[in-house]
Every structure is written in C-alpha cells, then in structure tokens.
C-alpha cells in the first residue's frame, strides 16, 4: 500500500480530539493521520504532500454503525420488501406479485412486515399466504426479525406439525382449536425454517456484503459492528485476504460458536484495524413488536404475557462466566426490563474475570430499563449499544404496550447522565442505516416523516454533539479501539465523512436537510456525491 502523504485541506474539520477540536486540514500517510491543524502550517510542514481539496465541506470522523446485520442488508436488497405494506391485504398482494415471477419450487423470502401498522390488528398466518404462493415455500421475517410468517409448504419442509414441540426460547404459534401451526414462528422457532430458506452461497454472501458496504459509505459509515453468523465472518475474512473489504468490521462471535472460540483460544480484540473480533452475541429475550421482549410486569392489556425468555438467569450467568473467564466479552441482546436486569446480573457475577481480562461488555438495544437498574450499566462498565431510530419508530407501540413504563424507554439522557458509555447504530435491515436520521432521532426525538409532531419524551433527548459522539468516539470505545478510531488525530485511522452543513451550527430540526458529500476509509474516498450523480 502506498505511503504517500496526502494533505486534505479546505474543510471545516471537527476532529473529536479535545487537544485540537477544530482544524482546516489534516495529513494522512497511507491509512493513518499524521498531522492535524491549519492548512497554511500543514503546507509548510509537508511541502511534498499531495493536496486534496475537500471543497469546503464540514468534516467529521467517519461514523460507525455499532449494531448492524451487514450481509442481511445486502441480501434484503434482492428479496421481497414488505416494509411498505400498510395492511395485511397490502402484504399479501406484494407476496402474490413476487410469486408470479418466481421460479417454480423456489423459496419466496423477504422481510419488513409490521402488524402494528395494520388495521386488521392481528398477526398474519399461513391461511393468508397459501392461496397466493402456489405451493412454493415462503418465509417472511417481521420488521424486527423476531417473528416469521410462513406458509404450509415452508412448515412441511421444516417438519413442523401439530406434534412438534416448541423449541427452547421459541414459540410455534398454533390454531387454538386444532393445535396445528398457524403459520407464525417467533424467536428460536424461526431457525427451523430460515436454515432452509436463507442459507446463501459464499459468493452470494460476499456480493451482499459489498452491496451493503456501498450503501453504508453513502451514509457516511466507515466502520460497522456486525452481529451475524459464522458464514458471514468467513466471508469478511475472504474479502479481507484479497483486499476487498472497504469498511472496518468488529465481528461478534455467534453464541453457538462460543465453545469453538474458547477451544482455539480466540479472544475479544483479536484482529487488526480492518477486521476485529468482538464479544459473544447472546439473546436474552425477543422484541417489542411481537410482544416477546421479556418483562418484569405484563404487557398493557395482556395480563398473561410477560414476553419470551430466550435465556434464563442461570443460563445467562453461565454464558457470561464461561466467556469472561476466557477473555471474551458478552454482547447481550436485551430489550425488556426483565431481560436487561438479568443481563446486568449475569455481567455483575462475572466482574472478577472481566476486570482481569479488561473486558468491555455490552447490552444491545437496552430499550427498557427499570429505574433501579439504570445506574448499574455505568457502575459495571457496560456499554449501552442502542439504536436511536428504534426510539422514534417505536414510540407509538411503546405507549401502547408498555404504558408509563415507557418513561425509561430509550433513556439516552438518563444513561449518559449516569456515566454510561453510549454506542449508536441502526439494527439495519430492521431500520434504515442512515446515520443522519439516527442523529435526528436522538437529538429531536422525532421521525423525519413527522416533523410537526411533538418530540416524544424530550427529556431523554441528547444534544447533536452527544449524538455524533455515540456514532464515533462511543463506538470506538465499545470495540476497544478509542486509541485509533472515532477521532481525527495523529495515530488514528484516516476515516472521515464530509457533510454539506455543519451539524453543530444548525438546529436539530434541520438535520434531515444535510447530505453526505463524501466518505473516506483508510485515506481513500469510497463514496463521493459528485461521482454518484455524474
């Protein structure tokens, strides 16, 4: 790789570095920043550097998406998209259109449906799919990925019938009259179908990653924290080996690979600035959308429902203890207040090994916390890896299903005030990976589509600067890379994003007007607005 020095100049640079917070230029040698300061001084100090004019853009460290399913983003681009369905009838019509052009016998796959938006007010089932799928097996994940709508052919191929028991941590929804599967699977029950329908070839996975990476660059993203399976990790390694990886990856260890990772001595932090091993991803509960998030008290209007326990307290403690004792951090999916409490209990029990190995544990989502548990994240050194876009998109169903408990849903301000490290992401393809939309959600507590609607629980809003920090410095801290990422300073990677306006000089309501002009990773421009439009 070339070690040529490049002076990036003619920009308003917000470095994220308290030593030099503002600059008009910086110098990169290969992938690394070697100097930051005023353009004239840099020209004098580096007279032989190639000059790159940034066109007066506002420049920040490149954003990190701290929770994304990158391969799934790319695969979703080539599957049936049900996110626009505003009724069950719309969803069925979209599936019917896809079935008419699908090869005979091929799986129909897709995602994005959200029954909480539908006037029918019920979950879909196989009786809705069977008439329009012509015998082809079909599976469509919900928007949040925690439920799957399947037809009779899919159930048959997976061997799921009336006598099939619910798997541990999952539910096969059944017809109450006959006991037959109704065509809806939740949590771990989904895997019996998706293992047949969603397995992608190595080439297809690599193409999906590259497609999604281009979308990430358009959003100003230079690094991602990925929560997917071992096949995706293998695809990242192949791309890295041949120089085809243009986004920096921190890859979570799948829970079912924990023993294998321990067996070969793999530890959190292994890798390089392009591909790094994170913590082990553990599911403790479901999600708010299908009302499977694990709750201390029942859902509003559902006195028998406290969600789905994917992992018991004992199982969580065992997993956290085994991982921590072998130098592997835990990355726990926890949405409901009971799930978050149990995750914190498990992490607290493993504090001795955690301190010995210098581990930084994380809770993914941390969507609802009991007030008693809110200060525990900071006390235990647990990063809250959260997705601001969920806050605004879920505001109505939080009020519907959690009621007054929603005061501590998406409690960004309360967590930050308690001293918690925040790392922000998107959970794409569940939601858009557009970072500026996420910053707007965190700072304005509004949806881009509803600017006139009052902010939702504005007491939990962040400033724009705090929101940006969670996509840069906070994300770097979460992956143990704050010395080299999340800032534009000597010794850091030359990853940066150029914006059309200064986010810190405009009111939050104007953030949706801001454009990403370019994104660079490793000193190389990976996306340019001017090139994309030419």
C-alpha positions as CSV (number, residue, x, y, z in Angstrom):
1,X,0.0,0.0,0.0
2,X,1.2,3.5,-0.9
3,X,2.8,5.5,1.9
4,X,2.3,8.8,0.0
5,X,1.4,11.7,2.2
6,X,-1.9,13.5,1.4
7,X,-2.9,16.9,2.7
8,X,-6.7,17.0,2.9
9,X,-7.5,20.7,3.0
10,X,-10.2,23.4,2.6
11,X,-12.6,21.9,5.1
12,X,-14.1,22.8,8.5
13,X,-12.8,19.8,10.5
14,X,-14.4,18.7,13.8
15,X,-11.7,16.3,14.9
16,X,-13.3,14.8,18.0
17,X,-9.9,15.3,19.7
18,X,-10.0,17.6,22.7
19,X,-6.4,18.6,22.1
20,X,-7.3,20.1,18.7
21,X,-11.1,20.2,18.4
22,X,-11.1,22.3,15.2
23,X,-8.9,22.4,12.1
24,X,-8.9,23.3,8.5
25,X,-6.8,20.3,7.3
26,X,-5.0,17.1,8.1
27,X,-2.3,15.0,6.6
28,X,-2.6,11.2,6.1
29,X,0.3,8.9,5.4
30,X,-1.2,5.8,3.8
31,X,-4.2,4.8,6.1
32,X,-3.1,6.9,9.1
33,X,-3.4,10.5,10.2
34,X,0.0,12.0,11.0
35,X,-0.9,15.7,11.5
36,X,-3.9,17.9,12.1
37,X,-4.0,21.7,12.0
38,X,-4.3,24.8,9.9
39,X,-3.9,24.5,6.2
40,X,-1.0,27.0,5.9
41,X,1.0,25.4,8.6
42,X,0.5,21.9,7.2
43,X,1.5,23.1,3.7
44,X,4.8,24.4,5.2
45,X,5.4,21.2,7.3
46,X,4.6,18.8,4.4
47,X,5.7,20.5,1.3
48,X,5.8,17.3,-0.8
49,X,2.3,16.0,0.2
50,X,-0.3,15.7,-2.5
51,X,-3.1,18.1,-1.9
52,X,-6.7,17.0,-1.8
53,X,-9.3,19.8,-1.8
54,X,-12.4,18.9,0.3
55,X,-14.5,21.7,-1.2
56,X,-15.3,23.5,2.0
57,X,-17.2,20.5,3.5
58,X,-17.8,20.0,7.2
59,X,-15.6,17.0,8.0
60,X,-16.1,14.6,10.9
61,X,-14.6,11.3,11.8
62,X,-16.4,8.6,9.8
63,X,-19.4,7.2,11.5
64,X,-19.6,3.7,13.0
65,X,-22.8,1.7,12.9
66,X,-22.5,-0.2,16.2
67,X,-25.2,-2.7,15.5
68,X,-25.9,-3.9,12.0
69,X,-26.6,-7.1,10.1
70,X,-24.5,-6.1,7.1
71,X,-24.9,-9.2,4.9
72,X,-28.6,-9.2,5.7
73,X,-28.8,-5.6,4.4
74,X,-27.3,-6.7,1.1
75,X,-29.5,-9.8,0.9
76,X,-32.6,-7.8,1.7
77,X,-31.9,-5.7,-1.4
78,X,-32.7,-8.8,-3.5
79,X,-35.7,-10.2,-1.6
80,X,-39.3,-9.3,-1.2
81,X,-39.7,-6.0,0.7
82,X,-42.8,-5.8,2.9
83,X,-41.8,-2.7,4.8
84,X,-44.2,-0.6,2.7
85,X,-47.3,-2.7,3.5
86,X,-49.8,-0.7,5.4
87,X,-52.2,-3.6,5.8
88,X,-52.2,-7.3,5.8
89,X,-54.0,-7.1,2.4
90,X,-51.1,-5.0,1.0
91,X,-48.6,-7.5,2.3
92,X,-50.4,-10.4,0.7
93,X,-50.7,-8.5,-2.6
94,X,-46.9,-7.9,-2.6
95,X,-46.2,-11.6,-2.0
96,X,-48.6,-12.6,-4.8
97,X,-46.8,-10.3,-7.2
98,X,-43.5,-11.8,-6.3
99,X,-44.8,-15.4,-6.6
100,X,-45.9,-14.8,-10.1
101,X,-42.4,-14.2,-11.3
102,X,-40.5,-16.7,-9.0
103,X,-39.2,-19.9,-10.4
104,X,-41.3,-23.0,-9.6
105,X,-40.4,-24.6,-6.3
106,X,-38.1,-21.7,-5.3
107,X,-38.3,-20.3,-1.8
108,X,-40.0,-16.9,-1.5
109,X,-38.1,-14.9,1.0
110,X,-38.4,-11.4,2.4
111,X,-38.9,-9.2,5.5
112,X,-40.2,-6.0,6.8
113,X,-43.9,-6.5,7.7
114,X,-45.2,-4.8,10.8
115,X,-48.6,-5.9,12.1
116,X,-48.6,-3.0,14.5
117,X,-49.3,-0.7,11.5
118,X,-52.1,-2.8,10.1
119,X,-55.8,-2.1,10.5
120,X,-56.6,-5.8,10.7
121,X,-54.9,-5.7,14.1
122,X,-53.7,-9.3,14.0
123,X,-50.7,-11.4,13.1
124,X,-50.6,-13.0,9.7
125,X,-50.7,-16.7,9.1
126,X,-50.4,-19.5,6.6
127,X,-54.1,-19.1,5.6
128,X,-53.2,-15.7,4.2
129,X,-50.1,-17.0,2.3
130,X,-51.2,-20.3,1.0
131,X,-53.7,-19.0,-1.7
132,X,-51.1,-16.7,-3.3
133,X,-47.8,-18.8,-3.2
134,X,-48.8,-21.6,-5.5
135,X,-47.2,-24.3,-3.4
136,X,-43.8,-22.6,-3.2
137,X,-42.3,-22.5,0.3
138,X,-42.4,-18.9,1.7
139,X,-40.9,-17.2,4.7
140,X,-41.1,-13.5,5.6
141,X,-39.4,-12.1,8.6
142,X,-41.1,-9.3,10.6
143,X,-39.6,-5.9,10.6
144,X,-37.7,-6.6,13.8
145,X,-36.7,-10.1,12.7
146,X,-38.2,-11.8,15.8
147,X,-41.2,-13.4,14.0
148,X,-41.5,-15.2,10.8
149,X,-44.7,-15.5,8.7
150,X,-44.6,-18.9,6.8
151,X,-46.9,-20.9,4.6
152,X,-47.9,-24.6,4.8
153,X,-45.2,-25.6,2.3
154,X,-42.5,-24.0,4.5
155,X,-43.8,-25.7,7.6
156,X,-43.8,-29.0,5.8
157,X,-40.3,-28.7,4.5
158,X,-39.1,-27.8,8.1
159,X,-41.0,-30.8,9.5
160,X,-43.2,-28.6,11.8
161,X,-46.6,-30.1,12.6
162,X,-49.2,-30.3,15.4
163,X,-47.0,-32.5,17.5
164,X,-43.8,-30.6,17.0
165,X,-42.8,-29.2,20.5
166,X,-41.8,-25.5,20.9
167,X,-38.0,-25.2,20.9
168,X,-36.3,-23.7,23.9
169,X,-36.6,-20.0,23.7
170,X,-39.1,-20.0,20.8
171,X,-42.8,-20.4,20.0
172,X,-44.7,-22.2,17.3
173,X,-47.9,-20.2,17.2
174,X,-50.9,-22.6,16.9
175,X,-54.5,-22.6,16.0
176,X,-56.3,-22.8,19.4
177,X,-59.0,-25.1,18.0
178,X,-56.8,-27.7,16.2
179,X,-53.3,-27.3,17.6
180,X,-52.0,-27.1,14.1
181,X,-49.2,-24.5,13.3
182,X,-50.9,-21.2,12.4
183,X,-48.0,-20.0,10.2
184,X,-46.3,-17.8,12.6
185,X,-43.0,-18.6,14.4
186,X,-41.3,-16.4,17.0
187,X,-37.7,-16.3,18.4
188,X,-35.8,-19.6,18.2
189,X,-38.6,-21.4,16.4
190,X,-37.8,-19.3,13.3
191,X,-34.5,-21.2,12.8
192,X,-36.1,-24.4,11.7
193,X,-37.3,-22.6,8.5
194,X,-34.7,-20.0,8.0
195,X,-31.9,-22.6,8.0
196,X,-33.5,-24.0,4.8
197,X,-34.6,-20.8,3.2
198,X,-31.9,-18.2,4.0
199,X,-28.6,-20.1,3.5
200,X,-26.6,-18.2,1.0
201,X,-23.6,-19.4,-1.1
202,X,-20.2,-17.9,-0.2
203,X,-20.2,-15.9,-3.4
204,X,-23.7,-14.5,-2.7
205,X,-22.7,-13.6,0.8
206,X,-19.6,-11.7,-0.4
207,X,-21.7,-9.8,-3.0
208,X,-24.3,-9.0,-0.4
209,X,-21.6,-7.5,1.9
210,X,-20.2,-5.4,-0.9
211,X,-23.7,-4.1,-1.9
212,X,-24.4,-3.2,1.7
213,X,-21.0,-1.6,2.2
214,X,-21.7,0.7,-0.7
215,X,-24.9,1.7,1.0
216,X,-23.0,2.3,4.3
217,X,-20.5,4.5,2.6
218,X,-23.3,6.6,1.1
219,X,-24.5,7.2,4.7
220,X,-21.0,8.3,5.9
221,X,-20.2,5.0,7.6
222,X,-16.6,3.8,7.8
223,X,-16.9,1.0,10.4
224,X,-19.5,-1.5,11.5
225,X,-20.1,-3.8,14.5
226,X,-21.7,-6.8,12.9
227,X,-24.0,-9.4,14.7
228,X,-24.3,-12.3,12.2
229,X,-23.3,-15.9,11.9
230,X,-20.0,-17.7,11.2
231,X,-20.6,-17.8,7.5
232,X,-20.6,-14.1,7.4
233,X,-17.4,-13.9,9.4
234,X,-15.8,-16.3,7.0
235,X,-16.9,-14.0,4.1
236,X,-15.4,-11.0,5.8
237,X,-12.1,-12.9,6.1
238,X,-12.1,-13.9,2.4
239,X,-12.7,-10.3,1.4
240,X,-10.0,-9.0,3.8
241,X,-7.5,-11.5,2.5
242,X,-7.8,-10.3,-1.1
243,X,-8.2,-6.6,-0.3
244,X,-11.9,-6.4,-1.0
245,X,-13.0,-5.2,2.4
246,X,-13.6,-1.4,2.4
247,X,-15.4,-1.0,5.7
248,X,-13.9,-1.7,9.0
249,X,-15.6,-4.6,10.9
250,X,-15.8,-5.6,14.5
251,X,-17.5,-9.0,14.3
252,X,-19.4,-10.6,17.2
253,X,-18.9,-14.3,18.0
254,X,-22.2,-16.2,17.5
255,X,-23.4,-17.8,20.7
256,X,-23.4,-21.3,19.2
257,X,-19.7,-20.8,18.3
258,X,-18.6,-19.8,21.9
259,X,-17.2,-23.2,22.8
260,X,-15.3,-23.4,19.5
261,X,-13.9,-19.9,20.1
262,X,-12.8,-20.9,23.6
263,X,-11.3,-24.1,22.3
264,X,-8.9,-22.3,19.9
265,X,-8.1,-19.6,22.3
266,X,-9.9,-16.8,20.4
267,X,-10.3,-13.6,22.5
268,X,-12.2,-10.3,22.1
269,X,-9.9,-7.8,20.4
270,X,-8.1,-10.2,18.2
271,X,-7.5,-8.9,14.7
272,X,-6.4,-5.7,13.0
273,X,-8.0,-2.3,12.3
274,X,-9.9,-3.8,9.4
275,X,-11.3,-7.0,10.9
276,X,-11.5,-7.5,14.7
277,X,-13.2,-10.0,17.0
278,X,-15.8,-8.6,19.4
279,X,-17.8,-10.2,22.1
280,X,-20.1,-13.2,22.0
281,X,-23.6,-12.3,21.0
282,X,-26.2,-13.7,23.4
283,X,-30.0,-13.4,23.0
284,X,-31.8,-13.0,26.3
285,X,-35.3,-12.1,25.0
286,X,-37.4,-11.2,22.0
287,X,-38.6,-7.8,20.8
288,X,-41.3,-5.2,21.4
289,X,-43.0,-5.5,18.0
290,X,-44.3,-9.1,18.5
291,X,-44.5,-8.5,22.3
292,X,-41.8,-11.1,23.0
293,X,-39.5,-8.8,24.9
294,X,-39.0,-10.2,28.5
295,X,-40.9,-8.0,31.0
296,X,-41.0,-7.7,34.8
297,X,-44.7,-6.9,34.6
298,X,-47.2,-8.0,31.9
299,X,-47.8,-6.0,28.7
300,X,-50.6,-3.4,28.8
301,X,-53.8,-5.2,28.1
302,X,-52.1,-8.7,28.0
303,X,-52.2,-9.9,31.7
304,X,-50.8,-13.3,30.8
305,X,-47.9,-12.1,28.6
306,X,-44.5,-11.2,30.0
307,X,-42.7,-12.0,26.8
308,X,-40.4,-14.8,25.8
309,X,-37.4,-15.9,28.0
310,X,-34.8,-16.9,25.5
311,X,-32.2,-17.4,28.2
312,X,-32.9,-18.0,31.9
313,X,-30.9,-16.1,34.6
314,X,-28.9,-19.3,35.2
315,X,-28.1,-19.7,31.5
316,X,-27.0,-16.1,31.2
317,X,-24.8,-16.3,34.3
318,X,-23.2,-19.5,32.9
319,X,-22.6,-17.9,29.5
320,X,-21.1,-14.7,30.9
321,X,-18.9,-16.6,33.3
322,X,-17.6,-19.0,30.6
323,X,-16.9,-16.2,28.2
324,X,-15.3,-13.8,30.7
325,X,-13.1,-16.5,32.1
326,X,-11.6,-17.0,28.7
327,X,-11.2,-13.3,27.7
328,X,-14.3,-13.0,25.7
329,X,-16.7,-10.1,26.4
330,X,-20.5,-10.6,26.2
331,X,-22.8,-8.7,23.9
332,X,-26.3,-9.4,25.2
333,X,-29.4,-8.6,23.3
334,X,-31.8,-7.3,25.9
335,X,-35.0,-5.3,25.2
336,X,-37.4,-5.7,28.0
337,X,-36.8,-4.5,31.6
338,X,-36.6,-8.1,32.9
339,X,-34.1,-9.1,30.2
340,X,-31.9,-6.1,31.0
341,X,-32.0,-6.8,34.7
342,X,-31.0,-10.5,34.1
343,X,-28.2,-9.5,31.7
344,X,-26.8,-7.0,34.2
345,X,-27.0,-9.6,37.0
346,X,-25.0,-12.1,34.8
347,X,-22.4,-9.4,34.0
348,X,-22.1,-8.4,37.6
349,X,-21.5,-12.0,38.6
350,X,-18.6,-12.2,36.2
351,X,-16.9,-9.0,37.3
352,X,-13.7,-10.6,38.6
353,X,-12.8,-12.2,35.3
354,X,-14.0,-9.2,33.4
355,X,-11.6,-6.9,35.2
356,X,-8.7,-9.4,34.9
357,X,-9.1,-9.5,31.1
358,X,-10.0,-5.9,30.7
359,X,-13.3,-6.8,29.1
360,X,-15.9,-4.3,27.9
361,X,-19.3,-5.9,28.0
362,X,-22.3,-4.5,26.1
363,X,-26.0,-4.7,26.1
364,X,-27.5,-4.4,22.7
365,X,-30.7,-2.3,22.5
366,X,-31.2,-1.7,26.3
367,X,-34.6,-0.4,25.2
368,X,-36.4,-0.5,28.5
369,X,-34.8,-0.3,31.9
370,X,-36.3,-0.3,35.4
371,X,-35.2,2.9,37.2
372,X,-33.4,0.7,39.8
373,X,-31.2,-0.8,37.0
374,X,-30.4,2.4,35.1
375,X,-27.3,3.3,37.1
376,X,-26.0,-0.2,37.0
377,X,-24.6,0.0,33.4
378,X,-22.1,2.7,34.3
379,X,-21.2,1.1,37.6
380,X,-20.5,-2.2,35.9
381,X,-18.7,-0.6,32.9
382,X,-21.4,-1.9,30.4
383,X,-21.8,0.0,27.2
384,X,-25.3,0.7,26.1
385,X,-25.3,-0.2,22.4
386,X,-28.5,1.5,21.2
387,X,-30.3,2.4,18.0
388,X,-32.0,5.9,18.1
389,X,-34.1,5.1,15.1
390,X,-35.9,2.5,17.2
391,X,-36.9,5.2,19.6
392,X,-38.9,7.3,17.2
393,X,-40.2,4.4,15.1
394,X,-41.4,2.5,18.2
395,X,-42.8,5.5,20.1
396,X,-46.5,4.5,19.5
397,X,-46.1,0.9,20.4
398,X,-44.1,1.7,23.5
399,X,-47.1,3.8,24.7
400,X,-49.5,1.0,23.7
401,X,-47.7,-2.0,25.2
402,X,-45.5,-0.5,28.0
403,X,-47.6,2.5,29.1
404,X,-46.0,4.6,31.8
405,X,-43.0,2.3,32.0
406,X,-42.0,3.9,28.7
407,X,-40.6,6.8,30.6
408,X,-37.4,4.8,30.8
409,X,-37.5,3.5,27.3
410,X,-34.6,4.7,25.1
411,X,-33.3,6.6,28.1
412,X,-30.4,8.2,26.3
413,X,-30.1,11.3,28.6
414,X,-30.5,9.3,31.8
415,X,-27.9,6.8,30.8
416,X,-25.4,9.4,29.8
417,X,-26.0,11.4,33.0
418,X,-25.3,8.3,35.0
419,X,-21.9,8.0,33.2
420,X,-22.8,5.2,30.8
421,X,-20.8,4.8,27.5
422,X,-23.2,5.0,24.6
423,X,-22.6,3.5,21.2
424,X,-25.2,4.1,18.5
425,X,-26.2,2.0,15.4
426,X,-29.1,1.2,13.2
427,X,-30.0,-2.6,13.5
428,X,-30.3,-2.5,9.7
429,X,-32.1,-4.0,7.8
430,X,-34.6,-3.7,10.7
431,X,-34.4,0.1,10.2
432,X,-32.6,2.4,7.8
433,X,-28.8,2.6,8.2
434,X,-28.9,6.4,7.5
435,X,-26.8,7.9,10.4
436,X,-28.2,11.4,9.9
437,X,-31.7,10.0,10.5
438,X,-30.4,8.4,13.7
439,X,-28.8,11.6,14.9
440,X,-32.0,13.4,14.3
441,X,-33.9,10.8,16.2
442,X,-31.5,11.0,19.2
443,X,-31.5,14.8,19.3
444,X,-35.0,15.7,18.2
445,X,-36.9,12.6,19.4
446,X,-39.0,12.8,16.2
447,X,-39.5,10.9,13.0
448,X,-38.2,12.5,9.8
449,X,-41.7,11.9,8.3
450,X,-43.5,13.7,11.1
451,X,-41.5,16.9,11.8
452,X,-44.6,18.7,13.1
453,X,-45.4,16.1,15.7
454,X,-44.2,16.9,19.2
455,X,-41.0,15.3,20.4
456,X,-41.5,12.0,22.2
457,X,-40.3,12.2,25.8
458,X,-37.9,15.1,25.0
459,X,-36.4,14.9,28.5
460,X,-34.3,11.9,27.2
461,X,-33.0,13.8,24.1
462,X,-29.3,14.3,23.5
463,X,-27.5,17.3,22.0
464,X,-26.4,16.9,18.4
465,X,-22.7,16.7,19.6
466,X,-23.5,14.0,22.1
467,X,-25.4,12.1,19.4
468,X,-22.5,12.3,17.0
469,X,-20.1,11.2,19.7
470,X,-22.1,8.0,20.2
471,X,-21.6,7.2,16.5
472,X,-17.8,8.0,16.6
473,X,-15.9,8.0,19.9
474,X,-18.5,5.9,21.8
475,X,-18.5,3.3,19.1
476,X,-14.7,3.1,19.1
477,X,-14.7,2.7,22.9
478,X,-17.2,-0.1,22.7
479,X,-14.9,-2.1,20.4
480,X,-11.7,-1.2,22.5
481,X,-10.3,1.0,19.7
482,X,-10.6,4.5,21.0
483,X,-6.8,5.0,20.6
484,X,-7.1,4.7,16.8
485,X,-10.8,5.3,15.8
486,X,-13.5,7.8,16.4
487,X,-11.2,10.9,16.1
488,X,-9.1,12.6,13.5
489,X,-5.8,12.9,15.4
490,X,-2.2,11.7,14.8
491,X,-2.1,8.0,15.2
492,X,-5.7,7.5,14.2
493,X,-7.1,5.9,11.0
494,X,-7.8,8.3,8.2
495,X,-11.6,7.6,8.1
496,X,-13.7,10.7,7.6
497,X,-17.1,11.9,6.3
498,X,-17.8,15.2,4.6
499,X,-21.2,16.8,5.1
500,X,-23.0,19.6,3.3
501,X,-23.6,21.6,6.5
502,X,-22.1,21.9,10.0
503,X,-24.4,19.7,12.2
504,X,-23.3,21.7,15.3
505,X,-24.2,25.1,13.8
506,X,-27.8,24.3,12.8
507,X,-30.9,23.5,14.9
508,X,-31.7,19.7,15.1
509,X,-34.9,20.2,13.0
510,X,-32.6,21.0,10.0
511,X,-30.6,17.8,10.2
512,X,-32.8,16.0,7.6
513,X,-31.6,18.5,5.1
514,X,-28.0,17.7,5.5
515,X,-26.3,15.5,2.9
516,X,-23.3,13.2,3.0
517,X,-20.9,14.6,0.3
518,X,-18.2,12.0,0.6
519,X,-16.9,9.2,2.8
520,X,-13.2,8.1,3.1
521,X,-11.9,5.0,4.8
522,X,-8.2,4.5,5.2
523,X,-7.4,7.8,3.4
524,X,-9.3,6.6,0.2
525,X,-12.5,8.1,-0.9
526,X,-15.1,5.3,-1.1
527,X,-18.1,7.5,-1.9
528,X,-18.5,10.9,-3.5
529,X,-21.7,12.7,-4.1
530,X,-20.3,14.2,-7.2
531,X,-19.3,10.9,-8.7
532,X,-22.6,9.2,-7.7
533,X,-24.6,11.9,-9.5
534,X,-22.4,12.1,-12.6
